[in-house]
Amino acid sequence: MKTLKYWLLVLCAWASVGAYAQQTQTAKGVVLSASSNGTFEPLVDATVHWQGTTVGAVTDSNGIFSVRIVPETNNLIISYLGYKSDTLNIKNPQQLRVVLQENGVLAEVNIEHERASSYISALEPVRTQIMTEKELFKAACCNLSESFETNPSVDVAFSDAVSGAKQIQMLGLAGIYTQLTNENMPATRGLAAAQGLNYTAGTWIESIQVTKGIGSVANGFESVAGQINVELRKPEKIDKLLFNAYANEMGRTEANLNLSKKVNNRWATALLLHGNYLDNSIKRTLDMNHDSFRDIPAGKQFNALNRWKYDNGKGLMAQMGVRAVWDLREGGQLEDGHHTAAYKIRIQTQRQEVWGKLGYVFPQKKYKSIGLMASLTNHEQDNIFGLKQYDARQKSLYANLIYQSIIGTTFHKWRAGASLQADDYRETLNDLAFSRREQSTGAFGEYTFSGVKNLVLVAGLRADYNNLYGAFVTPRLHAKYDWDENTTLRLSYGRGQRTANIIAENMPLLASSRALEVQTTDLQRKAYGLTPEIAWNGGLSLTREFRLWYRNGSVTVDYFRTDFQNQVVVDLDASPQKVLFYNLKGKSFSNSVQAELNYSPVKRLDVKAVYRWLDVRTRYRQTDWLQKPLVAQHRAFVNVGYATRSQWKFDVTAQWWGKKRLPSTASNPEAYQMGTYSPDYVQLNAQITKSFSKKLDVYVGGENLTSYRQKRLILSAEDPYTPYFDASMVWGNVLGRMLYAGLRYRI
């Protein structure tokens, strides 16, 4: 059956090549910009249309266009705001290379319509939502974990009641099934799973691309639920200086400083700095629920990144950077004289990264390029959770070589390459020691066909060899069909595989008295004696744009299903005194349905309303089908944003979370039992921003304004050394209402 799945995917995708012979005759080419220093860049969303007709197209992310030839005229007009338009007389279909010259200084233009702050890319065959800087600034967005407050596709919640860490979910699956990358290079993975979202400052982020469902084979084989790719600020694009300061009533303060400099026509550099400090000595906020534990740990972080970019204007480009993180979090039980041995939490992390990219675009054939990206990472983490001490080290090497071109015309694009991911893990949990060296080497190919009107097919296949688990193949298929100019249908299907790091990925469980039990014959063999997780993910997405009462809007409905093989189950239901890890022999699946409405009823007022339904179930060894614990089956979301002509911005986000199944505590004494389900609840966030000029913004806001929080966060909080202590079963808000203020200044 597995073999049949592989070949059906491959044959369906590659059979599309033959359809090219039936295509309508078209003109195709690439639109480029020529700056004063002689450099060339593709122009995205340039307009191409036949003179005197309504037949036209826009260029894609590579500046490439394809437009149907009409009998009425041979004159093709290419235009782009800020550039001189060009008119070409086309006699026959051919490969066109159009270079537009800059107009120079533009007169002042009043923009009546601008792109939404968050939108689904109309050009990409993969369902990809782009979150721009404008979207990120709707909330405080201090780090990556707080960047999804206004994104309904990504759930963010506290992972436990004591560490202050947040984790994400997509399609009802834990964040470990979502591939997290920085500029398409691996970011938060391995040991960084629990705390890694805190290591990217919000002011460093240029945009975030959220892909639901299976991703491209060019980015590896690990993505299952989707991919979140963070584009950091580029030296040649950012402000010379951006300073951001933030403080909240919990005692957290932070500062960010971005600096950039254009060294000459070829070199540019940027220095990004971040620091935060959480005093947590404000008495009212130390323990708001009076359970003797700090509501959020004290701590401090320093984070620095220096990056360089080189562009010789003749097709050769290079980027390189170094980054260092130092982070300390200290929390746990308050020392008030009532505890002989207070339960303490201490998490200290040091992380260093070196990365680089080298690319060449052939000057006369802009569709052809070759690139290499590589990174080295060292991650060290020392953790104390009461009587448990967990220390871990990870060294990683990543490299990816990609070549892309066309076959005859731009209707047939392809890219191929080879990649390497090597990891060296060293872990100790009290008296247990684990170590492994894992290396995956692979090659991939991806073909894109756009020769049939309104249809784009992308077929990818990669083959990898893992030194611990042998060879495996990863097929993936994506399709996009434009039903009409306002309706787009997307489909995806493919395979994902990953090796579980059961301790690092489940570090919040260390904040409990649960014993960790791995059900395997040899705990030291390979990765804890377990085999890799395999998943098949398929999805369908329909987007319809409309115009109602002279205002623009869109509706998107999507469905995704994930089926697991050999899933590494984290079984919390077998006993409240232990957690079991094992490869599931039964079935496990996730169904996700989401409907999203975006509409602007009046000028400068944007409304987003979303409903999502999840069905995530596992057939555990000891039980029949069970819903995944701590996952809301129903969620509703509304975001309203309004901007005035006087530069005031108001943003309000309301979320309703349905009830969540809780892990069974029925065998505990009655005093240490939780219910079967959590109650549903509503969360309300708001922010007001005032722009005093193009240089200065001031913002104030509040999170969880209804001040609703989980009443009983910790079982046996009064005595954390009993068998019933558990701070990991968090289903709601840990903190009450939190007000904050900040400013952004740029030059």
DRENMIDREN-324683 format. One line per 5 residues: number of its first residue (from 1); their letters; for each residue x, z, y of C-alpha. Coordinates in steps of 0.1 Angstrom, whole numbers, plus 5000, padded with zeros to 4 digits. Example, Ala and Ser with C-alpha at 12.3 -4.5 7.8 and 13.67 -1.06 7.14 Angstrom:
2
1	as	5123 5078 4955 | 5137 5071 4989
This chain:
747
1	mktlk	5000 5000 5000 | 5028 5008 5024 | 5045 4974 5017 | 5012 4956 5024 | 5009 4974 5058
6	ywllv	5044 4962 5067 | 5039 4926 5058 | 5004 4923 5073 | 5018 4935 5106 | 5047 4911 5105
11	lcawa	5027 4881 5094 | 4999 4886 5119 | 5023 4888 5148 | 5047 4860 5140 | 5019 4836 5130
16	svgay	5009 4835 5167 | 5038 4812 5173 | 5019 4782 5159 | 4991 4787 5184 | 5014 4775 5212
21	aqqtq	5007 4738 5203 | 4971 4743 5214 | 4979 4756 5248 | 4966 4742 5281 | 4993 4724 5302
26	takgv	5008 4748 5326 | 5035 4752 5353 | 5058 4781 5348 | 5088 4797 5364 | 5103 4827 5381
31	vlsas	5101 4838 5418 | 5131 4855 5433 | 5141 4870 5466 | 5173 4861 5484 | 5187 4887 5507
36	sngtf	5213 4883 5534 | 5241 4894 5512 | 5233 4868 5486 | 5218 4890 5459 | 5188 4879 5439
41	eplvd	5159 4901 5427 | 5127 4892 5409 | 5096 4895 5431 | 5068 4914 5414 | 5032 4905 5422
46	atvhw	5041 4874 5442 | 5011 4851 5446 | 5012 4816 5431 | 4982 4792 5436 | 4973 4756 5438
51	qgttv	4966 4744 5474 | 4929 4741 5482 | 4918 4758 5449 | 4911 4792 5435 | 4934 4787 5405
56	gavtd	4964 4810 5407 | 4984 4838 5392 | 5007 4866 5401 | 5043 4872 5389 | 5050 4898 5363
61	sngif	5075 4927 5363 | 5103 4901 5358 | 5091 4878 5386 | 5078 4853 5360 | 5046 4834 5363
66	svriv	5025 4809 5344 | 4996 4789 5361 | 4973 4763 5346 | 4977 4728 5361 | 4947 4714 5379
71	petnn	4939 4677 5386 | 4929 4682 5423 | 4964 4687 5437 | 5001 4688 5429 | 5010 4713 5457
76	liisy	5018 4748 5444 | 5020 4775 5471 | 5042 4806 5465 | 5039 4835 5489 | 5049 4872 5492
81	lgyks	5044 4896 5521 | 5075 4897 5543 | 5088 4864 5530 | 5085 4828 5540 | 5060 4810 5518
86	dtlni	5071 4779 5499 | 5051 4748 5488 | 5063 4728 5458 | 5051 4694 5448 | 5047 4695 5410
91	knpqq	5047 4662 5391 | 5051 4675 5356 | 5052 4709 5339 | 5087 4723 5341 | 5107 4755 5344
96	lrvvl	5106 4764 5381 | 5131 4786 5399 | 5117 4796 5433 | 5138 4816 5458 | 5119 4830 5488
101	qengv	5137 4838 5520 | 5130 4870 5540 | 5110 4865 5572 | 5131 4891 5591 | 5112 4917 5611
106	laevn	5075 4918 5604 | 5050 4925 5631 | 5029 4957 5626 | 5003 4951 5598 | 4972 4972 5591
111	ieher	4968 4976 5554 | 4931 4978 5544 | 4938 4982 5507 | 4967 4997 5489 | 4975 5003 5452
116	assyi	4961 5035 5438 | 4984 5065 5434 | 4979 5063 5396 | 4970 5030 5378 | 4972 5012 5345
121	salep	4997 4983 5347 | 4977 4951 5345 | 5007 4931 5333 | 5019 4952 5304 | 5005 4945 5269
126	vrtqi	5011 4982 5261 | 4986 5006 5277 | 5008 5022 5304 | 4996 5044 5332 | 5019 5045 5363
131	mteke	5020 5078 5382 | 5036 5071 5416 | 5051 5095 5441 | 5018 5097 5459 | 5001 5109 5427
136	lfkaa	5029 5135 5421 | 5025 5149 5456 | 4989 5158 5450 | 5001 5190 5434 | 5032 5212 5440
141	ccnls	5050 5194 5411 | 5080 5217 5410 | 5092 5203 5377 | 5082 5178 5350 | 5059 5203 5332
146	esfet	5038 5206 5364 | 5037 5168 5371 | 5006 5162 5350 | 4981 5184 5368 | 4961 5153 5379
151	npsvd	4967 5133 5347 | 4939 5137 5321 | 4958 5120 5293 | 4984 5147 5291 | 4975 5184 5284
156	vafsd	4999 5210 5297 | 4996 5247 5288 | 5016 5279 5284 | 5032 5280 5250 | 5031 5318 5248
161	avsga	5024 5349 5269 | 5060 5360 5276 | 5085 5331 5281 | 5068 5312 5309 | 5074 5279 5291
166	kqiqm	5049 5251 5291 | 5044 5224 5266 | 5024 5192 5266 | 5000 5175 5242 | 4989 5139 5239
171	lglag	4960 5126 5217 | 4956 5162 5205 | 4991 5163 5191 | 5020 5185 5201 | 5045 5172 5226
176	iytql	5071 5166 5199 | 5052 5136 5188 | 5055 5120 5223 | 5088 5104 5231 | 5102 5118 5263
181	tnenm	5127 5096 5281 | 5146 5094 5314 | 5148 5057 5324 | 5143 5048 5287 | 5171 5070 5274
186	patrg	5163 5101 5252 | 5156 5132 5273 | 5136 5162 5260 | 5142 5162 5222 | 5157 5185 5196
191	laaaq	5167 5219 5210 | 5152 5211 5244 | 5117 5209 5230 | 5105 5243 5241 | 5120 5246 5276
196	glnyt	5131 5210 5284 | 5102 5201 5307 | 5115 5227 5332 | 5148 5208 5336 | 5137 5179 5357
201	agtwi	5128 5188 5393 | 5096 5172 5408 | 5114 5158 5438 | 5138 5139 5416 | 5110 5118 5401
206	esiqv	5103 5084 5415 | 5075 5076 5391 | 5062 5085 5356 | 5051 5059 5330 | 5026 5073 5305
211	tkgig	5021 5051 5274 | 4994 5061 5250 | 4999 5051 5214 | 5028 5036 5197 | 5057 5023 5219
216	svang	5082 4995 5217 | 5107 4993 5189 | 5134 4988 5216 | 5131 5025 5224 | 5135 5038 5189
221	fesva	5113 5049 5160 | 5103 5084 5170 | 5073 5078 5193 | 5039 5085 5176 | 5013 5097 5201
226	gqinv	5030 5078 5230 | 5059 5078 5254 | 5065 5095 5288 | 5092 5077 5307 | 5105 5093 5339
231	elrkp	5121 5071 5365 | 5144 5091 5387 | 5151 5083 5423 | 5176 5055 5427 | 5205 5056 5451
236	ekidk	5197 5023 5468 | 5160 5032 5473 | 5157 5068 5483 | 5158 5085 5516 | 5192 5095 5530
241	llfna	5180 5131 5529 | 5150 5148 5513 | 5147 5185 5515 | 5119 5204 5497 | 5112 5242 5499
246	yanem	5085 5260 5479 | 5073 5296 5474 | 5044 5312 5457 | 5028 5346 5456 | 5042 5354 5422
251	grtea	5077 5357 5437 | 5089 5322 5428 | 5110 5303 5453 | 5128 5271 5450 | 5147 5245 5470
256	nlnls	5155 5208 5464 | 5180 5186 5482 | 5183 5148 5476 | 5212 5130 5493 | 5220 5093 5492
261	kkvnn	5246 5071 5506 | 5252 5033 5506 | 5290 5032 5502 | 5292 4994 5508 | 5273 4962 5498
266	rwata	5280 4969 5461 | 5281 5006 5456 | 5255 5033 5463 | 5254 5070 5452 | 5229 5099 5452
271	lllhg	5233 5136 5447 | 5202 5155 5435 | 5202 5193 5437 | 5177 5219 5425 | 5176 5257 5425
276	nyldn	5148 5282 5418 | 5146 5320 5417 | 5118 5341 5404 | 5122 5377 5416 | 5091 5390 5399
281	sikrt	5096 5424 5415 | 5063 5422 5435 | 5044 5450 5419 | 5010 5434 5420 | 5022 5404 5400
286	ldmnh	5044 5421 5374 | 5015 5429 5350 | 4982 5418 5363 | 4964 5423 5330 | 4980 5458 5324
291	dsfrd	4993 5451 5289 | 5028 5465 5297 | 5044 5430 5295 | 5055 5408 5324 | 5030 5381 5330
296	ipagk	5059 5357 5337 | 5096 5362 5332 | 5121 5367 5361 | 5149 5341 5362 | 5169 5315 5380
301	qfnal	5180 5279 5375 | 5206 5256 5390 | 5203 5219 5383 | 5225 5191 5397 | 5227 5153 5392
306	nrwky	5251 5128 5406 | 5245 5091 5400 | 5261 5058 5411 | 5249 5022 5411 | 5270 4991 5413
311	dngkg	5256 4955 5420 | 5280 4926 5426 | 5251 4903 5437 | 5261 4878 5410 | 5242 4894 5381
316	lmaqm	5264 4922 5371 | 5250 4957 5375 | 5261 4991 5364 | 5247 5027 5367 | 5263 5060 5357
321	gvrav	5256 5096 5362 | 5265 5132 5353 | 5241 5162 5352 | 5244 5199 5346 | 5217 5226 5340
326	wdlre	5221 5264 5340 | 5189 5284 5333 | 5182 5320 5327 | 5148 5337 5319 | 5143 5374 5313
331	ggqle	5110 5390 5306 | 5091 5412 5281 | 5080 5447 5282 | 5083 5467 5314 | 5105 5498 5314
336	dghht	5081 5524 5327 | 5094 5554 5306 | 5066 5551 5280 | 5086 5529 5256 | 5116 5542 5237
341	aayki	5127 5506 5229 | 5111 5481 5252 | 5106 5446 5238 | 5128 5422 5257 | 5129 5384 5261
346	riqtq	5160 5366 5272 | 5165 5328 5272 | 5197 5314 5286 | 5205 5276 5285 | 5234 5255 5295
351	rqevw	5231 5217 5293 | 5254 5189 5303 | 5248 5151 5303 | 5269 5120 5309 | 5252 5086 5309
356	gklgy	5257 5050 5319 | 5241 5016 5319 | 5258 4982 5321 | 5238 4950 5325 | 5243 4913 5333
361	vfpqk	5216 4889 5344 | 5226 4852 5340 | 5224 4838 5376 | 5210 4804 5367 | 5187 4818 5340
366	kyksi	5171 4849 5353 | 5151 4853 5321 | 5183 4859 5301 | 5201 4892 5303 | 5222 4916 5282
371	glmas	5225 4954 5287 | 5240 4985 5272 | 5230 5021 5278 | 5246 5051 5264 | 5246 5089 5269
376	ltnhe	5263 5121 5257 | 5246 5154 5258 | 5257 5190 5251 | 5230 5217 5248 | 5236 5254 5243
381	qdnif	5209 5280 5241 | 5210 5318 5234 | 5177 5335 5229 | 5165 5371 5223 | 5129 5379 5213
386	glkqy	5128 5416 5206 | 5147 5421 5174 | 5151 5384 5168 | 5182 5365 5180 | 5182 5328 5180
391	darqk	5213 5309 5191 | 5216 5271 5189 | 5239 5242 5198 | 5233 5205 5199 | 5256 5176 5207
396	slyan	5241 5142 5209 | 5253 5106 5213 | 5230 5078 5221 | 5237 5040 5225 | 5214 5010 5228
401	liyqs	5224 4974 5232 | 5197 4948 5242 | 5198 4911 5247 | 5168 4892 5259 | 5160 4855 5265
406	iigtt	5133 4828 5259 | 5127 4802 5232 | 5122 4770 5251 | 5097 4783 5277 | 5087 4817 5291
411	fhkwr	5057 4816 5267 | 5081 4826 5240 | 5102 4856 5250 | 5124 4877 5227 | 5148 4905 5227
416	agasl	5170 4920 5201 | 5196 4948 5198 | 5211 4976 5180 | 5210 5014 5186 | 5227 5046 5175
421	qaddy	5214 5082 5177 | 5238 5109 5164 | 5230 5146 5165 | 5251 5177 5155 | 5230 5208 5152
426	retln	5242 5244 5148 | 5216 5272 5146 | 5215 5309 5137 | 5184 5330 5134 | 5195 5366 5129
431	dlafs	5214 5364 5095 | 5203 5328 5087 | 5226 5299 5097 | 5216 5262 5097 | 5237 5232 5105
436	rreqs	5234 5194 5100 | 5248 5162 5113 | 5222 5135 5114 | 5229 5099 5124 | 5205 5069 5126
441	tgafg	5219 5034 5131 | 5195 5005 5135 | 5188 4970 5146 | 5156 4957 5161 | 5139 4925 5173
446	eytfs	5108 4920 5195 | 5089 4888 5202 | 5064 4882 5230 | 5040 4853 5229 | 5019 4843 5259
451	gvknl	5012 4806 5251 | 4974 4810 5248 | 4954 4815 5279 | 4947 4852 5287 | 4964 4864 5255
456	vlvag	4997 4882 5251 | 5011 4893 5217 | 5041 4915 5211 | 5055 4920 5176 | 5084 4942 5169
461	lrady	5104 4952 5138 | 5133 4975 5135 | 5154 4986 5105 | 5173 5019 5105 | 5196 5038 5082
466	nnlyg	5196 5076 5084 | 5226 5093 5067 | 5204 5121 5054 | 5172 5102 5044 | 5183 5066 5038
471	afvtp	5169 5033 5051 | 5134 5027 5065 | 5116 5000 5085 | 5094 5004 5116 | 5069 4976 5124
476	rlhak	5048 4976 5156 | 5023 4953 5171 | 5007 4951 5206 | 4981 4927 5220 | 4965 4922 5254
481	ydwde	4936 4899 5260 | 4921 4893 5295 | 4884 4888 5287 | 4880 4877 5323 | 4897 4884 5356
486	nttlr	4883 4920 5356 | 4883 4930 5319 | 4913 4937 5298 | 4914 4946 5261 | 4945 4961 5245
491	lsygr	4953 4969 5208 | 4983 4985 5192 | 4993 4996 5157 | 5026 5007 5142 | 5047 5033 5125
496	gqrta	5067 5063 5137 | 5091 5087 5120 | 5109 5118 5131 | 5129 5147 5118 | 5114 5181 5126
501	niiae	5135 5209 5142 | 5112 5236 5130 | 5128 5266 5149 | 5135 5250 5183 | 5102 5232 5184
506	nmpll	5083 5264 5175 | 5103 5289 5195 | 5072 5305 5210 | 5064 5319 5175 | 5095 5340 5177
511	assra	5075 5361 5202 | 5056 5377 5174 | 5062 5397 5142 | 5055 5367 5120 | 5081 5360 5094
516	levqt	5092 5324 5093 | 5089 5310 5058 | 5100 5275 5048 | 5085 5264 5015 | 5113 5244 5000
521	tdlqr	5136 5246 4970 | 5168 5244 4991 | 5166 5257 5027 | 5201 5245 5035 | 5196 5209 5023
526	kaygl	5193 5183 5050 | 5169 5195 5077 | 5157 5229 5064 | 5150 5213 5030 | 5122 5192 5044
531	tpeia	5116 5154 5046 | 5109 5134 5077 | 5074 5131 5091 | 5058 5096 5090 | 5028 5086 5111
536	wnggl	5007 5054 5116 | 4991 5051 5150 | 4965 5026 5160 | 4946 5022 5193 | 4921 5002 5213
541	sltre	4918 5003 5251 | 4893 4985 5273 | 4896 4984 5311 | 4870 4970 5334 | 4875 4967 5371
546	frlwy	4844 4964 5393 | 4832 4963 5429 | 4802 4984 5439 | 4789 4987 5475 | 4820 4968 5487
551	rngsv	4843 4994 5472 | 4867 4990 5442 | 4866 5009 5410 | 4875 5008 5373 | 4864 5021 5340
556	tvdyf	4887 5026 5310 | 4877 5036 5275 | 4902 5041 5247 | 4903 5052 5211 | 4935 5062 5192
561	rtdfq	4939 5074 5156 | 4970 5088 5140 | 4974 5093 5102 | 5003 5114 5089 | 5023 5112 5057
566	nqvvv	5046 5142 5048 | 5037 5159 5081 | 5057 5191 5086 | 5028 5216 5089 | 5031 5248 5110
571	dldas	5006 5269 5090 | 4994 5299 5110 | 4963 5305 5089 | 4978 5315 5056 | 4986 5350 5070
576	pqkvl	4988 5365 5105 | 5021 5382 5094 | 5039 5349 5087 | 5041 5312 5096 | 5046 5287 5068
581	fynlk	5065 5254 5072 | 5061 5227 5046 | 5056 5190 5041 | 5019 5184 5037 | 5009 5166 5005
586	gksfs	4973 5163 5017 | 4960 5144 5047 | 4963 5151 5084 | 4949 5130 5112 | 4940 5128 5149
591	nsvqa	4912 5109 5166 | 4911 5107 5204 | 4884 5091 5225 | 4887 5091 5263 | 4865 5076 5290
596	elnys	4878 5074 5326 | 4861 5064 5358 | 4881 5057 5390 | 4861 5049 5422 | 4866 5050 5459
601	pvkrl	4830 5054 5473 | 4842 5055 5510 | 4875 5045 5526 | 4903 5070 5519 | 4882 5089 5493
606	dvkav	4893 5086 5457 | 4874 5100 5427 | 4886 5102 5391 | 4863 5115 5364 | 4873 5118 5328
611	yrwld	4858 5130 5295 | 4879 5133 5263 | 4869 5141 5227 | 4894 5151 5200 | 4891 5155 5163
616	vrtry	4925 5168 5149 | 4923 5181 5114 | 4946 5191 5086 | 4939 5198 5049 | 4962 5229 5044
621	rqtdw	4973 5240 5009 | 4952 5272 5009 | 4920 5257 5026 | 4898 5228 5031 | 4898 5207 5063
626	lqkpl	4906 5228 5094 | 4907 5218 5130 | 4941 5221 5146 | 4943 5256 5162 | 4945 5260 5200
631	vaqhr	4933 5225 5207 | 4901 5219 5227 | 4879 5194 5211 | 4861 5186 5244 | 4877 5183 5279
636	afvnv	4862 5171 5312 | 4882 5164 5343 | 4874 5156 5379 | 4899 5149 5407 | 4889 5142 5443
641	gyatr	4914 5131 5470 | 4906 5125 5506 | 4930 5114 5534 | 4921 5114 5571 | 4933 5091 5598
646	sqwkf	4951 5121 5614 | 4974 5125 5583 | 4956 5153 5565 | 4953 5151 5527 | 4929 5171 5506
651	dvtaq	4931 5172 5468 | 4909 5191 5444 | 4911 5191 5406 | 4885 5207 5384 | 4889 5209 5346
656	wwgkk	4866 5222 5319 | 4881 5231 5285 | 4859 5234 5255 | 4863 5262 5229 | 4894 5262 5207
661	rlpst	4898 5273 5171 | 4921 5303 5168 | 4944 5310 5139 | 4929 5334 5114 | 4936 5371 5120
666	asnpe	4908 5383 5096 | 4932 5402 5074 | 4945 5424 5103 | 4929 5458 5111 | 4899 5453 5133
671	ayqmg	4918 5465 5164 | 4942 5435 5160 | 4918 5408 5153 | 4909 5378 5175 | 4877 5358 5172
676	tyspd	4873 5325 5154 | 4870 5305 5186 | 4880 5310 5222 | 4854 5307 5249 | 4852 5276 5271
681	yvqln	4864 5279 5307 | 4868 5261 5340 | 4900 5258 5360 | 4902 5248 5397 | 4933 5237 5416
686	aqitk	4935 5225 5452 | 4961 5214 5478 | 4961 5205 5515 | 4989 5185 5529 | 4996 5177 5566
691	sfskk	5020 5150 5576 | 5033 5158 5611 | 5054 5126 5610 | 5070 5102 5586 | 5097 5128 5582
696	ldvyv	5078 5161 5577 | 5050 5172 5553 | 5037 5207 5550 | 5015 5217 5521 | 4995 5248 5509
701	ggenl	4976 5251 5477 | 4963 5272 5449 | 4962 5271 5411 | 4935 5286 5390 | 4914 5294 5421
706	tsyrq	4886 5309 5400 | 4912 5334 5387 | 4899 5330 5351 | 4925 5340 5325 | 4927 5350 5289
711	krlil	4918 5386 5287 | 4938 5395 5256 | 4971 5376 5256 | 4991 5398 5232 | 4981 5414 5200
716	saedp	4995 5449 5196 | 5011 5448 5230 | 5013 5486 5231 | 5036 5486 5201 | 5054 5452 5197
721	ytpyf	5073 5464 5166 | 5042 5466 5143 | 5034 5438 5119 | 5005 5428 5141 | 5024 5420 5173
726	dasmv	5017 5384 5184 | 5022 5368 5219 | 5020 5332 5207 | 4982 5328 5205 | 4976 5316 5240
731	wgnvl	4944 5295 5245 | 4938 5300 5282 | 4954 5308 5315 | 4982 5334 5315 | 4982 5339 5352
736	grmly	4954 5346 5376 | 4949 5329 5410 | 4982 5317 5425 | 4987 5306 5461 | 5017 5286 5472
741	aglry	5032 5268 5502 | 5060 5243 5508 | 5074 5216 5530 | 5092 5183 5526 | 5115 5169 5552
746	ri	5132 5135 5549 | 5154 5112 5569
